[in-house]
C-alpha cells in the first residue's frame, strides 16, 4: 500500500487514521503541536489559511480551547521555537496567524455540547485562566461545577495582561455553560477545605504561583522539597483523597498558557475520579502512540538549498505588533512545511478508501496496485 500525500494540503488532523478500519494509518505529530501546552494543532489552522479557508481555521481553534481570545493574547508561542521552518530560515508566524483568526472570527454559540448530567458536584478553586479552563472542561463532562475565587471577579493574573473587555467576554462562557461562580471566597479563610471535601465529590485547586497551601497541610496534604503541594504529575492528584491541583501553583508551570494546559489535563483525571474510574489509564495501545516528526540535519540542508534557490515559498516576517490583514495571513501561512504526515504503519490495506474519501482537504490519495484493481 502507498499513501500519496499532497503536502500543501495535509492538516495532520488524524481523520484518515480514524477512518482506517485496519488501524494501519498513523499521523505524525508536528513539532509545533508537540510544543503547545494546550495541544493546538498549528499545522491544521495554518494550512487551512493557506488554502483560503480561514473561517474553518478559526473553527479549528475555537473547537480546541474554551477561551481562544484569552489564549492567543497570553501565548508565549513555544510552537514557533519548535517550528521546522525555523531551522531553515524563519519560523512560520504561527502566533500572528492565531491572533488574526481569533480576532477576525467569532466562535459559534453552540460549539460546546454538554455530556449527560452525571449528578456529581465538583469544586474548582481559583478563577484565573487555569481554573476557568478546568471549570469549562468539567462542565462539558456533565458535572455540576462550582468555581470559587478570592477576588470579586474571575480572571486572576490575566487581568493585568489583557484588555478588560475581551476578558469579560471570555468569562461570559462560564455563565453560558452553567458554571456557578462564588466570588470573594478565599480558601483557607472564608472557605474551609474540610467543608469543600464534605460537600463536593472532587476538588481541583488552580491557584497562582504565590499560593499558600497551609490550609491543605492542615488537612494532611503532603508538600514536596520546594514547599509546594506534592502532586502526582501523571494524574494531578495530591495525597488527599479527591483533591487535585493544576496551574501555576505547581512546579515548572511558569506561564498562564502552561497553566491552562495543566488544567485541561487535571480536568480529565477529576472527571475519571468523579465517575468512579481508576486514575490509572489503560495501557497505551500501539494505535495511540505518538509518532514525532524527525527532520534530520541532511533534510534541513536540503530545505535550505531549496529556499536559497527559490523553490520554497518565501518566509514571512509579521509586523512588530503581530497584526495581520487577510492578504498578509495567506503570505504568513504558505511557508509552512507541513512536516507531519500520515504514515503507512503496518503496510496492510483492504483498499476500502474511507481514508481518502473523508480527508477534509483531499490531501490523501491511496495508490492501489494494478493487480488489486
C-alpha positions as CSV (number, residue, x, y, z in Angstrom):
1,X,0.0,0.0,0.0
2,X,1.2,3.5,-0.8
3,X,-0.2,6.7,0.7
4,X,0.4,9.7,-1.6
5,X,0.1,12.9,0.3
6,X,-0.4,16.4,-1.3
7,X,2.0,18.2,1.0
8,X,0.4,21.6,0.6
9,X,-3.0,20.3,1.9
10,X,-2.2,17.9,4.8
11,X,-3.6,19.2,8.1
12,X,-2.1,16.4,10.2
13,X,-5.6,16.2,11.7
14,X,-5.8,12.4,12.0
15,X,-9.1,12.0,10.2
16,X,-7.6,9.3,7.9
17,X,-6.3,7.4,10.9
18,X,-9.7,7.5,12.5
19,X,-11.3,6.1,9.3
20,X,-8.9,3.3,8.7
21,X,-10.7,0.1,9.6
22,X,-7.5,-1.9,9.8
23,X,-5.8,0.6,12.2
24,X,-3.0,0.8,9.7
25,X,-2.5,4.6,9.5
26,X,-0.7,6.8,12.0
27,X,-0.4,10.5,11.8
28,X,2.8,12.2,12.9
29,X,2.7,14.9,15.5
30,X,4.2,18.1,14.1
31,X,6.8,19.8,16.3
32,X,4.6,22.9,16.7
33,X,1.8,20.8,18.2
34,X,4.1,18.9,20.4
35,X,5.3,22.1,21.9
36,X,1.8,23.5,22.6
37,X,0.8,23.2,26.2
38,X,-2.9,23.2,25.2
39,X,-2.5,20.8,22.3
40,X,-3.5,23.2,19.5
41,X,-2.6,21.8,16.0
42,X,-0.9,24.8,14.2
43,X,-0.3,22.7,11.1
44,X,-4.1,22.4,10.8
45,X,-5.1,26.0,11.1
46,X,-2.1,27.4,9.3
47,X,-2.7,25.1,6.3
48,X,-6.4,26.0,6.2
49,X,-5.5,29.7,6.0
50,X,-3.1,28.9,3.2
51,X,-5.9,27.1,1.3
52,X,-8.2,30.1,1.7
53,X,-10.3,28.5,4.4
54,X,-9.7,31.0,7.2
55,X,-13.2,30.5,8.7
56,X,-12.6,26.8,9.1
57,X,-9.1,27.5,10.5
58,X,-10.7,29.7,13.2
59,X,-13.3,27.0,13.9
60,X,-10.4,24.5,14.5
61,X,-9.0,26.8,17.2
62,X,-12.5,27.5,18.7
63,X,-13.3,23.8,19.0
64,X,-9.9,23.0,20.7
65,X,-9.9,25.5,23.6
66,X,-12.5,27.1,25.7
67,X,-11.0,30.6,25.7
68,X,-9.4,31.3,22.3
69,X,-9.0,35.0,22.6
70,X,-7.5,34.8,26.1
71,X,-5.2,32.0,24.9
72,X,-3.9,34.0,21.9
73,X,-3.3,37.2,23.9
74,X,-1.4,35.3,26.7
75,X,0.5,32.8,24.4
76,X,4.3,32.9,24.5
77,X,4.4,31.0,21.2
78,X,6.5,27.9,22.1
79,X,5.3,26.4,18.8
80,X,7.5,28.9,16.9
81,X,10.6,27.9,18.7
82,X,10.0,24.3,17.7
83,X,8.9,25.1,14.1
84,X,10.9,23.1,11.5
85,X,11.0,26.1,9.1
86,X,12.9,28.0,11.8
87,X,15.8,25.6,11.2
88,X,15.8,26.6,7.6
89,X,15.4,30.4,7.8
90,X,12.4,31.9,9.7
91,X,9.7,30.3,11.8
92,X,6.2,30.4,10.4
93,X,4.3,33.3,12.0
94,X,2.0,30.9,13.9
95,X,1.2,33.3,16.7
96,X,0.3,36.1,14.4
97,X,-2.0,33.8,12.5
98,X,-3.6,32.6,15.7
99,X,-4.3,36.2,16.7
100,X,-5.7,37.0,13.3
101,X,-8.1,34.1,13.3
102,X,-9.5,34.6,16.8
103,X,-9.9,38.4,16.3
104,X,-11.5,38.0,12.9
105,X,-14.0,35.2,13.5
106,X,-16.4,34.8,16.4
107,X,-16.9,31.3,18.0
108,X,-20.2,29.5,17.3
109,X,-22.6,29.9,20.2
110,X,-23.2,26.2,20.3
111,X,-19.6,25.0,19.9
112,X,-19.7,23.1,23.3
113,X,-22.1,20.2,23.8
114,X,-22.5,19.1,27.4
115,X,-22.4,15.4,28.2
116,X,-25.3,13.9,30.1
117,X,-25.7,15.1,33.7
118,X,-23.6,12.8,36.0
119,X,-25.3,14.1,39.1
120,X,-21.9,14.7,40.7
121,X,-20.7,18.1,42.0
122,X,-17.1,19.2,41.8
123,X,-15.3,22.3,43.0
124,X,-12.7,24.3,41.3
125,X,-10.7,26.8,43.5
126,X,-9.2,29.7,41.7
127,X,-10.8,31.5,38.7
128,X,-7.7,32.5,36.8
129,X,-7.2,31.1,33.2
130,X,-6.4,27.7,34.6
131,X,-9.4,27.4,36.9
132,X,-11.7,28.8,34.2
133,X,-10.4,26.2,31.7
134,X,-10.9,23.4,34.2
135,X,-14.4,24.5,35.1
136,X,-15.4,24.5,31.4
137,X,-13.9,21.1,30.7
138,X,-15.6,19.6,33.8
139,X,-18.9,21.2,32.9
140,X,-18.6,19.8,29.4
141,X,-18.1,16.3,31.0
142,X,-21.6,16.6,32.6
143,X,-20.7,17.6,36.2
144,X,-22.1,20.4,38.2
145,X,-19.2,22.8,38.7
146,X,-18.8,25.5,41.4
147,X,-15.9,27.9,40.8
148,X,-14.5,29.6,43.9
149,X,-12.5,32.8,43.6
150,X,-10.9,35.0,46.3
151,X,-11.3,38.2,44.3
152,X,-14.6,39.8,43.4
153,X,-14.3,38.8,39.7
154,X,-12.8,36.0,37.7
155,X,-9.7,36.3,35.5
156,X,-6.9,36.0,38.1
157,X,-3.5,37.2,36.9
158,X,-4.8,37.6,33.3
159,X,-6.5,40.9,34.4
160,X,-3.1,42.6,34.3
161,X,-2.2,41.2,30.9
162,X,-5.3,41.5,28.6
163,X,-8.0,44.0,27.9
164,X,-10.9,44.1,30.4
165,X,-13.5,44.0,27.5
166,X,-12.0,40.9,25.9
167,X,-11.6,39.1,29.3
168,X,-15.2,39.9,30.3
169,X,-16.4,38.4,27.0
170,X,-14.4,35.2,27.6
171,X,-15.6,34.9,31.2
172,X,-19.2,35.1,29.9
173,X,-18.8,31.5,28.7
174,X,-18.8,30.3,32.3
175,X,-22.3,31.5,32.9
176,X,-23.4,30.3,29.5
177,X,-22.4,26.8,30.3
178,X,-24.0,26.9,33.8
179,X,-20.8,27.1,35.9
180,X,-21.7,28.6,39.3
181,X,-19.3,31.3,40.4
182,X,-18.8,32.1,44.1
183,X,-16.7,35.2,44.2
184,X,-14.9,36.8,47.1
185,X,-14.4,33.4,48.7
186,X,-10.8,32.7,49.7
187,X,-9.9,29.1,50.5
188,X,-8.3,28.9,54.0
189,X,-10.3,31.9,55.1
190,X,-13.9,32.3,54.1
191,X,-13.9,28.8,52.5
192,X,-12.7,25.8,54.5
193,X,-11.1,22.9,52.7
194,X,-12.8,20.5,55.1
195,X,-16.2,21.9,54.1
196,X,-15.4,21.5,50.4
197,X,-14.3,17.9,51.0
198,X,-17.6,17.3,52.7
199,X,-19.8,19.0,50.1
200,X,-18.0,18.1,46.8
201,X,-17.0,14.7,45.4
202,X,-13.8,16.2,44.0
203,X,-11.8,19.4,44.3
204,X,-9.4,20.9,41.9
205,X,-7.1,23.6,43.2
206,X,-6.0,26.0,40.4
207,X,-4.2,28.7,42.3
208,X,-1.5,31.2,41.4
209,X,2.3,30.9,41.8
210,X,2.4,32.6,45.2
211,X,-0.4,30.5,46.6
212,X,-0.1,29.5,50.3
213,X,-1.2,25.9,50.9
214,X,-1.2,25.8,54.7
215,X,-5.0,25.1,54.5
216,X,-4.2,21.8,52.7
217,X,-1.4,20.8,55.0
218,X,-3.8,21.1,58.0
219,X,-5.9,18.5,56.3
220,X,-2.9,16.2,55.9
221,X,-1.7,17.1,52.4
222,X,2.0,16.4,51.7
223,X,4.5,19.0,50.4
224,X,7.4,18.5,48.1
225,X,11.0,19.5,48.8
226,X,10.2,23.1,47.5
227,X,7.4,23.5,49.9
228,X,4.8,23.2,47.2
229,X,1.8,20.9,47.3
230,X,3.0,17.4,46.3
231,X,1.2,16.3,43.2
232,X,1.4,13.2,41.1
233,X,2.4,14.6,37.7
234,X,0.6,11.8,35.8
235,X,-2.8,12.1,37.5
236,X,-2.6,15.6,39.0
237,X,-3.8,14.2,42.3
238,X,-2.5,15.1,45.7
239,X,-2.0,12.8,48.8
240,X,-5.5,13.8,49.9
241,X,-8.4,11.7,48.6
242,X,-10.4,13.6,45.9
243,X,-8.0,16.6,45.9
244,X,-6.3,17.6,42.7
245,X,-4.1,20.6,41.7
246,X,-3.2,22.4,38.5
247,X,-1.9,25.8,37.3
248,X,1.0,28.0,38.3
249,X,0.9,26.7,41.9
250,X,2.7,23.7,40.5
251,X,6.5,23.4,40.0
252,X,7.5,24.1,36.4
253,X,4.3,25.7,35.3
254,X,5.7,29.1,34.6
255,X,3.1,30.9,32.5
256,X,-0.7,31.3,32.1
257,X,-0.9,29.1,28.9
258,X,1.1,26.3,30.5
259,X,-1.3,26.7,33.5
260,X,-4.3,26.3,31.1
261,X,-2.7,23.1,29.7
262,X,-2.2,21.6,33.1
263,X,-5.8,22.4,34.0
264,X,-7.1,20.6,30.9
265,X,-5.0,17.6,31.9
266,X,-6.2,17.7,35.5
267,X,-9.8,18.0,34.5
268,X,-9.6,14.7,32.6
269,X,-8.5,13.0,35.8
270,X,-11.0,14.8,38.0
271,X,-13.7,13.5,35.6
272,X,-12.4,10.0,35.8
273,X,-12.4,10.2,39.6
274,X,-15.9,11.7,39.7
275,X,-17.1,8.8,37.6
276,X,-15.5,6.2,39.9
277,X,-13.0,5.2,37.3
278,X,-9.4,4.3,38.0
279,X,-6.9,7.1,37.7
280,X,-4.5,4.6,36.1
281,X,-5.3,4.9,32.5
282,X,-5.4,1.7,30.4
283,X,-2.1,0.7,28.8
284,X,-1.2,2.8,25.8
285,X,-2.3,0.9,22.7
286,X,0.0,0.8,19.6
287,X,-2.5,2.9,17.8
288,X,-2.3,5.7,20.4
289,X,1.5,6.0,20.4
290,X,2.7,9.4,19.2
291,X,4.8,9.4,16.1
292,X,7.0,12.6,16.4
293,X,8.4,14.2,13.3
294,X,12.1,13.8,12.9
295,X,13.8,16.1,10.5
296,X,17.5,15.3,10.4
297,X,20.4,17.6,9.5
298,X,20.5,16.3,5.9
299,X,16.9,17.2,5.3
300,X,17.4,20.6,6.8
301,X,20.3,21.2,4.5
302,X,18.1,20.1,1.5
303,X,15.4,22.6,2.6
304,X,18.0,25.4,3.0
305,X,19.2,24.7,-0.5
306,X,15.6,24.8,-1.8
307,X,15.0,28.1,0.0
308,X,18.1,29.6,-1.5
309,X,17.1,28.6,-5.0
310,X,13.6,30.0,-4.5
311,X,12.0,26.5,-4.6
312,X,10.3,27.1,-1.2
313,X,7.7,29.7,-0.5
314,X,9.4,32.8,0.9
315,X,9.4,33.1,4.7
316,X,7.3,35.8,6.2
317,X,8.1,38.2,9.0
318,X,5.0,39.7,10.6
319,X,4.7,43.3,11.7
320,X,6.1,44.2,15.1
321,X,2.7,44.3,16.7
322,X,1.8,40.9,15.2
323,X,-1.3,42.2,13.4
324,X,-2.2,40.7,10.1
325,X,-4.7,41.6,7.4
326,X,-6.4,38.9,5.3
327,X,-3.9,39.1,2.5
328,X,-1.0,39.0,4.9
329,X,-2.4,35.9,6.5
330,X,-2.1,33.9,3.4
331,X,1.5,35.1,2.9
332,X,2.2,34.1,6.5
333,X,0.7,30.7,6.2
334,X,2.1,29.4,2.9
335,X,5.7,29.0,4.1
336,X,4.7,26.2,6.5
337,X,6.5,23.0,5.5
338,X,3.6,20.8,6.7
339,X,6.2,18.4,8.1
340,X,3.8,16.0,9.7
341,X,2.0,13.5,7.5
342,X,0.1,10.2,7.7
343,X,2.3,7.1,7.8
344,X,1.5,3.6,6.4
345,X,2.3,1.8,9.7
346,X,1.7,-1.9,9.0
347,X,1.6,-1.9,5.2
348,X,-1.8,-3.6,5.3
349,X,-4.8,-2.3,3.4
350,X,-8.2,-3.5,2.1
351,X,-8.4,-0.5,-0.3
352,X,-11.8,0.4,1.1
353,X,-11.0,4.1,0.6
354,X,-12.6,5.9,3.6
355,X,-9.2,7.4,4.4
356,X,-9.1,9.1,1.0
357,X,-12.8,9.9,0.8
358,X,-13.1,11.5,4.2
359,X,-9.9,13.6,4.1
360,X,-11.2,17.2,4.7
361,X,-8.8,18.7,2.2
362,X,-8.4,15.8,-0.3
363,X,-4.7,15.6,0.7
364,X,-4.5,11.9,0.7
365,X,-4.6,9.6,-2.3
366,X,-4.4,5.8,-1.9
367,X,-2.3,4.2,-4.6
368,X,-4.0,0.9,-5.5
369,X,-1.7,-1.8,-7.1
370,X,-2.7,-2.9,-10.6
371,X,-3.4,-6.5,-9.5
372,X,-5.8,-5.3,-6.9
373,X,-7.7,-3.2,-9.4
